[in-house]
Amino acid sequence: MPRPVTAETRNEKEMIENARKQLASTSDPAEKLKLLCLQRGSSGILGLGRVFRRMDDNGSGDLSKDEFIKGLYDTGLGESFSQEEIEEMFIKFDADNSGKIVYNEFLRAIRPRMSKARMDIVEKAFQKLDKTGDGSITVQDLKGVYNVKNHPAYLNGEMTEKQLLVKFLRKFEEEGDINGVVTKEEFFDYYNGVSASIDEDAYFDLMMRNCWKL
């Protein structure tokens, strides 16, 4: 008998398959990058963002062309592009011809778009978790807020609440940057991916409210 899966898992599988199909017909490098991230699941955009932010040693918020190329290859995505496509992407996002791109603006451009209603509910969830108001959340913050009681693995006794909380936090711990802290940008990066897998605003809203007891 097949193991039950959550609605979120089913949605994510459909999103991955749709991204794979769309990749075959897109010619725009930026769109291709977005689809390659979505093909990795809900945390694909999150992983890309973490790599680029980690490279910004001086906190300037921008990347040179060499850093941009290195970031693509560090995520394992660089091999999917020709040098011409990488050059086209960089020129597109280097709006002022400064030889650098602002990586937060770049990430916003390739994230799947969320409606204002979805952004508001994600903001509400983050604010509930960020009890100290310092702009980040930890695994301790999840306890008693993230509802695992309806998760199949909890219902059948396969995993405890603590195990499921740790498993959930790992969704945010991409690319080897495991620090037990999730920033607001990372939280939104993750839910941009989740949002891309859900067509209806009402369903996304219900999912967020049930998940975070909003």
N, C-alpha and C positions, 0 to 999 in steps of 0.2 A: 504494500500500500504506500503510495507516495506521501512524503512528509508535507504537512500543511505549510503554506507560505503566507506571509502577510500581504495585504493589499499594496503596501509600499514596495515590497520585493517584486511583485508582479508588474507594477507600473515601471519600475526601474528596468526590468528585463525588456519591456516593450520600448522604452526610450533608447536603450542600447541598440536594439534591432533597427529602430527607425533611423538612428544616427548612422548606422552602418550602411543602410540603403541610400540615404541622402549623400553620403560621402562619394558614392559612385558617380553622381551627376554634378557636383559643385566644382566650380573652377576658381572661386575666390579664395585666396590663401587664408584670410582671416576667418571666413566661414568654415573652411576646412579644419582650422585649428580648433574652433569651437566644437565641431562635430567629433573630432578625435578625442577631445576631453570628455564629451558626453558619452562616447563609446566606452569610456572607462567607468561609467556609472556616476552616481550623484556626487562623489568626492573628486571627480576629475578636474573641475575648475579649481577646487580647493587646493589640490596638489600643485597645480601650475602656479597659483598665487603664492604658495609657501616658498617655492623655489626662487621666484623672482624677489620676494621680500627678503629672503635670507641672504641674497647676493648684495643687497644694498647696505654694505658695511658702514658707510658714513651717514646713513639716514637721509640722503638727499631726495629720495623718492623717484629717482630716474635711473635709466640704464643706458649705457653706451651700446653701440651696435655689437661689439664683441661680447659684452655681457648678455645682451639679448639672445645672441646665437648660442652662447654657452648655456643659458637657461633652457632653451628649447631642447638642446641635446641632453642636459642633465635630467630632464623629465622623460627622456626616451622618445620625444616627439620629433626631434630634429631630422631623423632619418626619413620621415614621411614627406619632407619638402625638398625641392630643388633649391639651389643657391639663388636662382632667380625669384622663386616664390618667397624666400626669406627676405630678400632685398625689397621686394614689393611690399611685404608686410611692414618692414621697418620704415620705409618711406611714407607709407600711409599713416602711420602713427607718430612719425616725427613731423608734426604739423607745422612747426616753426623753423624747420630745417636747421636745428641746432646740433644735430648729430647725436641726440639723445631722445628717449621717449619716457614719458611719465607713466610708470608701470601701473598705477592704480587706474588711470584713464584707459590704458590699454586693456586691462582686465575687465573694466566696465563694458568696453566695446565688444568683447567676445563672450561675456556672460549671456545666457539666455535671459531675455527681458522678463521682468516680473511686473504685474500690474500694481498700482498704488495700494490696492486692497491687500495683495499678497505681501508687499513690503511692510505694510502697517502691522500685519499679524506676526510677521517674523520679528519686527522691532519689538512688539509687545512681548513675545516669548523671550527674546534676549534680555529685555529689561527685567523680566521676572527672575531670570537666572542670575543676573549680575547684581547680587545682593549688596555688594560693597560699592557699586557704582564706579568701579575702576576700569571699566571697558573690557573685562575679560571674565571667563567662567572656568571653574575647575570641576573635577569629578565629584567633589563633595557637594557642589552646588546642584548637581543632577539628582542626588538622592532625595526622594520625597516630591520631586517635581516632574521628572521624566517617568511616565507611567508604563511599566512593563507587564502589568498584570494580565493584559490581553494578548501578549506575545505567545505564539504557539510553543516556543521552547520553554517558556515559564509554565504554561498550562499543562504540558505533558511531563514536567519535572526534569527536563533535560538540562536546564540552566537555572541558577538562582538569580534573584534580583540584582545582587552585586555583580555577578558575571555578565549579566546583560547590560548593566550600566557601563562596565569597563569596555565591553564590546562596542557599545554605542560611541563612547568617547574616542575609540580607535578610528572611527570614521573621519575624525578631525585630525588625527595624528598621521598625516601623510608624509611621504618622502623622507622617512627616517627622523623627522623633527618631532620627537616625542618628548614633550615638556609638561604635559598635564594641564596646559593652559590653552583656552580657545578664545581668540580675540573676536571682536565684533565683525571685522572684515571676513575672518575665516568662517564664522557662523553664517553670514550672508552668502559667502561663496558656496558653502555646502547646500544651503536651501535654494540657491539659484538652480543647482543641479536637480534637487528634488522637484522643484517647481516645473522644470522642463519635462518631467515625466507625468505630470498631471494636467489634464486639459481644462477641467472645470474649476473656476475660482471657489465655488461653494464647497467642493470636495477638498480642495487644498486648505481652506479655512477650517473645515471640520477636522481634518487630519491634525492640523496644528493645535487646535483647541483640545482635542482628545489627548494628544501626545504630551502637551505641556500644562494641562489642567487650567486653561485660560478661561 
